[in-house]
């Protein structure tokens, strides 16, 4: 069965900055989609901020197995309603890959529950990315480390929750280090944060970076049916308990009545 991936990009820098437009003539989303689409069993589509509902309608998200997110300059323009919609789909089992400056996106901060802040510098530094979890599926086919010749520096502390797994750690020419490949799970949905991808550099044309993103899509894919009832909180009557039960004491709610939220 094919994996259905959707690459989301705000697509603003490409419209206003000549350098970014020259590096990504098909948009950053186009470059990422082409990387993922190198595997024939992954069906890849794109969506951008200025489409109706940001291209993330209920129907489109329901048909998405893994969502890949890139944003930078327009995080605040993403509708809270759409953020809540994406968050619910992650809870239900949709995978989410968050790239580079997407650490400050509304959806990533909502799922992490923390500021997701870090230090940064634009100096075209070499980024050496060390694979510290060699047997992880996201690291499949990678050498012990790989380098991106020019990148923006991100430095610790990175104010995110402790991850399930740390797959990569980056070192930069200026001496900083950064946890650059982190996995999480929220509800039934797997999440991977991957650091490289500053728009002023051709990072998404790098073959190793592209391989990591493909691996991440496969890792985040969940073949199980969507957990549609994950937000339900039913009031289960005593006579429906798995073991026969006698009701004792006072109660605030009648059988089947909704509780407080």
C-alpha positions as CSV (number, residue, x, y, z in Angstrom):
1,X,0.0,0.0,0.0
2,X,1.3,3.5,-0.9
3,X,2.2,6.1,1.7
4,X,0.3,9.3,1.2
5,X,2.6,12.3,2.1
6,X,1.6,16.0,2.0
7,X,4.3,18.6,2.1
8,X,3.2,22.0,3.5
9,X,5.1,25.2,3.1
10,X,4.1,28.8,3.7
11,X,5.7,29.7,0.3
12,X,6.4,33.3,1.2
13,X,10.2,33.7,0.9
14,X,10.1,32.2,-2.6
15,X,7.8,35.1,-3.7
16,X,9.7,37.9,-2.1
17,X,13.4,37.0,-2.0
18,X,15.4,36.5,-5.2
19,X,18.0,34.3,-3.6
20,X,15.4,31.9,-2.2
21,X,13.6,31.9,-5.6
22,X,16.8,31.0,-7.4
23,X,17.6,28.2,-5.0
24,X,14.0,26.8,-5.1
25,X,12.3,27.7,-8.3
26,X,9.6,25.1,-7.6
27,X,9.3,26.4,-4.0
28,X,10.8,24.7,-0.9
29,X,7.8,22.4,-0.9
30,X,8.6,21.4,-4.5
31,X,12.1,20.4,-3.5
32,X,11.0,18.5,-0.5
33,X,8.2,16.7,-2.4
34,X,10.7,15.7,-5.1
35,X,13.0,14.2,-2.5
36,X,10.2,12.2,-1.0
37,X,8.8,11.2,-4.4
38,X,12.1,9.5,-5.3
39,X,10.5,6.4,-3.6
40,X,7.8,5.1,-6.0
41,X,5.6,3.8,-3.2
42,X,5.2,7.3,-1.6
43,X,2.5,9.5,-3.2
44,X,3.5,13.1,-2.6
45,X,1.4,16.2,-2.9
46,X,1.9,19.8,-1.7
47,X,0.0,22.5,0.0
48,X,0.7,26.2,0.9
49,X,-0.4,28.9,3.3
50,X,-2.4,31.0,0.8
51,X,-4.6,28.2,-0.4
52,X,-8.1,28.0,1.1
53,X,-7.8,26.7,4.6
54,X,-4.1,26.6,4.0
55,X,-4.6,23.5,1.8
56,X,-5.3,21.6,5.0
57,X,-9.0,20.8,4.8
58,X,-10.6,18.1,6.8
59,X,-10.9,15.9,3.7
60,X,-7.3,16.4,2.7
61,X,-5.9,15.7,6.1
62,X,-8.0,12.6,6.4
63,X,-6.3,11.3,3.2
64,X,-2.8,12.1,4.5
65,X,-0.6,9.5,6.2
66,X,2.4,11.8,6.9
67,X,2.4,15.7,6.9
68,X,5.8,17.4,6.3
69,X,5.9,21.0,7.6
70,X,8.2,23.9,6.7
71,X,7.5,27.5,7.8
72,X,9.4,30.6,9.0
73,X,8.1,34.1,8.4
74,X,4.4,33.5,8.6
75,X,3.8,31.2,11.6
76,X,1.2,33.7,13.0
77,X,-0.9,33.6,9.8
78,X,-1.7,30.0,10.2
79,X,-5.3,29.7,11.5
80,X,-5.8,28.4,15.0
81,X,-8.7,26.3,13.6
82,X,-6.4,24.6,11.1
83,X,-3.7,24.0,13.8
84,X,-6.3,22.3,16.0
85,X,-7.4,20.2,13.0
86,X,-3.8,19.1,12.3
87,X,-3.2,18.4,15.9
88,X,-6.2,16.1,16.1
89,X,-5.1,14.2,13.0
90,X,-1.7,13.7,14.7
91,X,-3.5,12.3,17.8
92,X,-5.4,10.0,15.5
93,X,-2.3,8.6,14.0
94,X,-1.1,10.9,11.1
95,X,2.7,11.3,11.1
96,X,4.3,14.8,11.3
97,X,7.8,15.8,10.1
98,X,8.8,19.3,11.2
99,X,11.7,20.9,9.4
100,X,14.2,23.6,10.5
101,X,12.4,26.8,11.4
102,X,9.1,24.9,11.8
103,X,10.2,24.6,15.5
104,X,8.4,27.9,16.1
105,X,5.3,26.8,14.1
106,X,2.0,26.9,16.0
107,X,1.5,23.1,15.4
108,X,4.9,22.1,16.8
109,X,4.5,24.3,19.9
110,X,1.0,23.0,20.5
111,X,2.2,19.4,20.3
112,X,5.3,20.0,22.4
113,X,3.6,22.3,25.0
114,X,6.9,24.3,25.5
115,X,8.4,27.4,24.0
116,X,10.6,25.5,21.5
117,X,13.2,28.3,21.6
118,X,16.9,28.2,20.7
119,X,19.9,30.3,19.8
120,X,20.8,31.0,16.1
121,X,23.2,32.6,13.7
122,X,23.3,33.1,9.9
123,X,27.0,32.7,8.9
124,X,27.0,30.0,6.3
125,X,28.7,27.5,8.7
126,X,29.5,23.9,8.0
127,X,27.1,21.7,10.0
128,X,28.4,18.3,10.9
129,X,25.5,16.0,11.7
130,X,26.5,13.0,13.8
131,X,24.3,9.9,13.7
132,X,24.1,8.8,17.4
133,X,21.3,6.2,17.0
134,X,22.9,4.1,14.3
135,X,20.1,1.4,14.1
136,X,17.2,3.8,14.0
137,X,15.1,3.5,10.8
138,X,15.5,7.3,10.2
139,X,19.3,6.7,10.0
140,X,19.1,3.9,7.5
141,X,21.8,4.1,4.8
142,X,23.7,7.0,6.5
143,X,27.4,7.1,7.3
144,X,28.6,7.8,10.9
145,X,28.2,11.5,10.2
146,X,27.5,13.8,7.2
147,X,28.1,17.5,6.5
148,X,26.0,20.3,5.1
149,X,28.5,22.8,3.6
150,X,26.5,26.0,4.5
151,X,23.8,26.3,7.1
152,X,22.3,28.5,9.7
153,X,23.4,27.7,13.2
154,X,21.0,26.5,15.8
155,X,22.3,26.2,19.4
156,X,21.3,24.7,22.7
157,X,19.4,25.0,24.9
158,X,16.5,23.9,22.8
159,X,13.4,24.2,25.0
160,X,11.5,21.1,23.9
161,X,10.3,18.2,26.0
162,X,12.7,15.3,26.4
163,X,12.3,13.2,23.2
164,X,11.6,9.5,22.9
165,X,14.9,9.2,20.9
166,X,17.7,11.5,19.8
167,X,18.8,10.4,16.3
168,X,21.2,13.2,15.4
169,X,23.4,15.8,17.1
170,X,24.9,18.7,15.1
171,X,28.1,20.5,15.5
172,X,28.8,23.9,13.9
173,X,32.0,25.8,13.0
174,X,31.4,28.3,15.7
175,X,31.5,25.6,18.3
176,X,27.8,25.2,19.2
177,X,26.0,21.8,19.3
178,X,22.3,21.1,18.8
179,X,20.0,18.1,19.1
180,X,19.1,18.0,15.4
181,X,17.0,14.9,15.1
182,X,14.3,14.2,17.7
183,X,11.4,11.8,17.8
184,X,8.1,12.1,19.8
185,X,4.7,10.5,19.9
186,X,1.5,12.3,20.7
187,X,-1.6,10.1,20.8
188,X,-1.2,7.6,18.0
189,X,0.9,10.0,15.9
190,X,4.7,9.9,15.4
191,X,6.6,13.2,15.2
192,X,10.1,13.8,13.9
193,X,11.9,17.2,14.2
194,X,14.9,17.6,11.8
195,X,17.0,20.7,12.0
196,X,18.6,21.5,8.6
197,X,16.8,23.5,6.0
198,X,17.5,27.2,6.1
199,X,16.0,28.9,3.0
200,X,19.1,30.9,2.1
201,X,21.1,27.7,1.4
202,X,20.5,24.7,-1.0
203,X,20.0,22.3,1.8
204,X,17.0,20.5,0.4
205,X,19.0,19.6,-2.7
206,X,21.6,17.7,-0.6
207,X,21.2,14.0,-1.2
208,X,21.8,12.9,2.4
209,X,19.3,15.4,3.7
210,X,16.8,14.1,1.2
211,X,17.4,10.5,2.3
212,X,16.8,11.5,5.9
213,X,13.4,13.0,5.0
214,X,12.4,10.0,3.0
215,X,13.4,7.7,5.9
216,X,11.5,9.9,8.3
217,X,8.3,9.7,6.3
218,X,8.5,5.9,6.3
219,X,9.1,5.9,10.1
220,X,6.2,8.2,10.8
221,X,3.8,6.2,8.7
222,X,1.1,4.4,10.7
223,X,-0.9,1.7,8.8
224,X,-3.5,1.4,11.5
225,X,-6.9,2.9,11.1
226,X,-7.3,6.5,12.5
227,X,-8.0,6.6,16.2
228,X,-11.2,8.6,15.7
229,X,-12.4,8.2,19.3
230,X,-9.2,9.6,20.9
231,X,-10.8,12.7,22.2
232,X,-14.0,10.9,23.4
233,X,-14.5,10.7,27.2
234,X,-17.6,8.5,27.5
235,X,-19.5,8.1,30.8
236,X,-19.8,4.3,31.0
237,X,-22.9,3.1,32.9
238,X,-22.3,0.6,35.8
239,X,-24.2,-2.1,33.9
240,X,-21.8,-1.9,31.0
241,X,-18.7,-2.5,33.2
242,X,-16.7,-5.6,32.2
243,X,-17.3,-7.1,35.6
244,X,-20.7,-6.9,37.3
245,X,-20.8,-3.9,39.6
246,X,-23.1,-2.4,42.2
247,X,-23.4,1.3,42.3
248,X,-22.4,2.8,45.7
249,X,-22.4,6.3,47.1
250,X,-23.5,9.6,45.6
251,X,-22.7,10.7,42.0
252,X,-22.9,13.9,40.0
253,X,-24.0,12.4,36.7
254,X,-26.7,10.2,35.5
255,X,-25.8,7.2,33.2
256,X,-24.7,8.4,29.8
257,X,-24.6,12.0,30.8
258,X,-21.7,14.1,29.5
259,X,-19.0,15.0,32.0
260,X,-17.3,18.4,32.6
261,X,-14.6,19.5,30.2
